[in-house]
Amino acid sequence: MRINRCMLAMAATLAFMGVACGEDAVDYRLPAGIYPTSQVIELRLDPAADDYSGNTTIKLTIDERTDRIGIYLLGLDMTRISLSGNGAVRTLEATADDWDIQWLADGQPLEAGDYELSIEFEGLYSTDSLGMHRVSFEDHDYVFTQFETVYARRAFPVFDEPGFKIPFQLTINAPAGLTVIANTPVANSTVQDDWQRVEFMQTKPLPSYLIAYSVGPLDRAEIKGMSIPGFIYTPKGRADELGFVLRETPTIVKALEEYFGFDYPYKKLDFLAVPEFAFGAMENPGLITFRTDLLMLGDEASGRTAVRAVTVVAHEVAHIWYGDMVTMAWWNDLWLNEAFATWMSMLILEQAYPQYETNLRLPQAGAFGVDQRTSSKAIRRIVRNEAEIFDGMGLNYTKGHAILNMLEAYVGPEVFRKSIQAYIKKYAWSNATETDLWNVIGTTSDLDVAAIASDFLNQPGFASLQLEDDGTVVQKRYLTYGREAADLQWTIPLNIKYKKDGEVRRTFYLLNDKSGTIDIPAGTDWIFPDADGNGYFRWNIDSQKLYNLIDDADELTDREKIALLSNSGALLAAGDLTLADYLFVLNRMLDDPHPLVFLPALERLKGIGDNFVSASNRELFARFVDQALTERFASVGIDPRETDTEATVQMRPRLMRVLGQYGTDPSVREAAADLATQYLNAPASVSSDLGREALRITALSGDAELYAVYKQAYLDAQSESLKSNILAAIYFDDPAIVRSHLDFSISDAVAAGDVTTGIRFFAAILNDHAILYDWLNQNLDAFKDKIPSFVRPMLPQLFQSSCDAHDLALLHGFFDDRGDLYAPALAKANETIENCIARRARESEALDRFLAQYSD
Ligand SMILES: [Zn+2]
């Protein structure tokens, strides 16, 4: 009896099939009943050429008689297609269809059986940093790959769905003398007539989006002290800039191995610094790729730059277990990959780098602002193509991470860990869905985790809870002021702290209805329903209790204080808190001694400056800023000190920035200008974080001469983080500079993945976006050609940093008639700007009343 896909999927440990059984067939995926079992790929790659060629042989099984085989391919030519099996060799023709599918057929039926499909193909390297792309860097040519999400099909014909998880064997022919690397170690290598032929070992079962390889004059340095061999590869001549990451990686890998309970499961762990990259990093097993500015940091890194680097390394290596060994069955569960890796990386950082205090970074704080929009979509929904996979991608990380935090707190960390270990073991080398995860956690914990998870994942948005003195709690969907949307309901675990008779106590309540009653005594001083700060909801108590809580804020942990501030901002946006009350909370957190409790308050202060301050109240706001920040800045200074804690190191650059941008004291700006000059001339002598903020402050009042200095420094830079920081600091508002820099951003000097920073940063500082749309109108084709394809549908969101009706009209004027491609991002940008405008109008008088206390 032949085992078909559905029967295999029913076998518990063989859930590797892409299509759920019983589900209706859909046209955007390959049909069930034809599936690959292994694939061999041979490529001939010369990085100095524009084109390449290759051939591939795919072993596949056909379950039932059919008349065609579907395969994915985009932008390549298939020059010969043959199918052998059932005692015959046949030549097939290809017909292109939607969804990048090619149908292969010869007009005769294909009987059930095992076949070998062989295809010869040729095409051009891509140039937008996705697929197999060619990069020129410092006068040398390289080939790199980025196949997630749907880009393997741009490099070779392939069953390009994550459910087709099979072994691949890769062979690369390349000019002799170049380095050739891939996911697996080299099995055999020969040289003939100036060309080398490098055969790699067969991979473990992989989805096609995890294949990676590279060709070029790469250099490398060894990562010592891991359970498996590993190197970090860089472009030619740059391998001496890896000290920090070489030193920290073994610590991270070891911590992950300990959490999962078994060693890193592939044969090697190489990293590769890719000078043109659309993402931060990519978790290809055996060959993880990174942006250069994440790996090439030199021997020392500090502050946010250091935290970011170790976070990304931990995130990518965590994917090795979740994502690579166990893979989502389809893109609608991509969140599971990303949420898991993000959650895991924070757990590892808390253990391995307690000095960074990453527990004070709340993932929900980054998610709420996005998820509160009525145009927000559920994390789990139908996704069919590239644009739909990327629509709302950020929530996969932030909201997904927050939900895992909430569930971990619900079942307890030890039970959660046991569940994860069991889950990885059960689904190793195959695919899984979210239900599989909840079932394992449910079995281990004996709690109905699925009910909670399902509400949060299958619905957009989140709840707003109203708590009364008698313990009554009522939920409704959180909406910003004046917005309307269908009400929704969630099952919410509540960890409650309250104070009664001078004593702080805790209790737990599972809200699984529209309303409920928490078992607390009446007459509490205050109630705080987000103990430990893991709740994915907003909450409200009567204002007297809120005042009591703020006065008593020392009874909260640092993380809880940050959650409280975030919640107060949401209440303000919903119209449930007055601006005066909000500023009362903000001021309390600005006074907090902990730099990392102060930091989110500082960012909110900056937000007021960015969005709500105008010429008429700028001076008074500046005095408010002075009063809130000057003393702290004087106590930490601008220069790093021996006695600095990591928290101070993370906080100082932003403190300098906000005081320099919005305060009255010119000496802060002068000191920043000196620091910026020093950073441009000797990047290693200034921390990357301080250097970036110094460049920004200085650019804000800079002229064409200064812009020329920045640009030349970018072109000459030998430091990858300096280059990134310059692009992130072009805060010049002179129209001639804006136009000149936008032209520069689409030149060869700027990598495809960095092109949009120009418009995005200008949109944040310019009062009138007209110049940006004018430029885009004139350069739209060149701009769209250069940026990575997945960024195109998101263009409207580049302009969403605005609080201005004129800019909103310009946004619609530009995008309204440009088709459905932009509709989802346009709706989001529209709602963000509208909300900001409405809040500004609503609160401007109250802000003026508050600022009046700073007049002479
Ligand atoms: Zn990831």
Boltz pocket constraint, residues with backbone or C-beta under 6 A from the ligand:
constraints:
  - pocket:
      binder: B
      contacts: [[A, 281], [A, 283], [A, 315], [A, 319], [A, 337], [A, 338], [A, 341]]
      max_distance: 6.0
